[in-house]
């Protein structure tokens, strides 16, 4: 009979364990359990076969848990807020002491937590200041050196441009039938003679040639009226017969004296001027 009774009681206890724990958490939430709340818990527990000793033990365990939660969460948040200016006033400390006292946390423990937080804040500020100093040093170094960097770059670019110009002029002056013709008229120096011309033949550039040299090339058909030419001062390549001084090279020569017809007689005229 006793065994059966114990089994029934244990079953009832299991069914109402959650209810008892809920009541315990409720009366312990503020850190203080008054006699009225404790008496109510005893009455409820008795109905479900919980002894007062068991209930007191549950209250004690819950208080320990609540204290630890307050210490790790709520009090820590309060301390972090109080330390935001790196100085905790006496009034702020008093408020923290009062809240901590409810959970039997001494002022010494609160002071230790405050000092710990202030130390963390100081280290963080020091790291931030070091980062700022480093950034400013880098900016200063870059600022001092940027001018010379740009000057160096500018000088390098100018030198490259000069070299390219020299190479271009060297290519222009040394053009042969194998080197080919440039797609645009070459930029000749101002000293280039107007009597020297470049020739464009089959997409290649030749020259420059003087007027006398061009005249020698006419009989071999190396230079014809349709050969395109260019010289300094001309905007584009044109056919040779469109350049007055070159077109004259292709004009028919006067017949030799032996082919001239007899000259008719003419009236006497004053002597021709010498």
Secondary structure, DSSP 8 states (H G I E B T S, - for coil): -HHHHHHHHHHHHHHHHHHHHHHHHHHHTTS---HHHHHHHHHHHHHTT--HHHHHHHHHHHHHHHHHHIIIIIHHHHHHHHTTTS---HHHHHHHHHHHHHTT--HHHHHHHHHHHHHHHHHHHHHHHHHHHHHHHHHHHHHHHHHHHHHHHHHHHHHHHHHHHHHHHHHHHT--TTT---SS-----TTS-TTEEEEEETTEEEEEEEHHHHHHHHTTTSS-TT-EEE-TT-SS-EEGGGSHHHHGGGS-----GGGS--------------
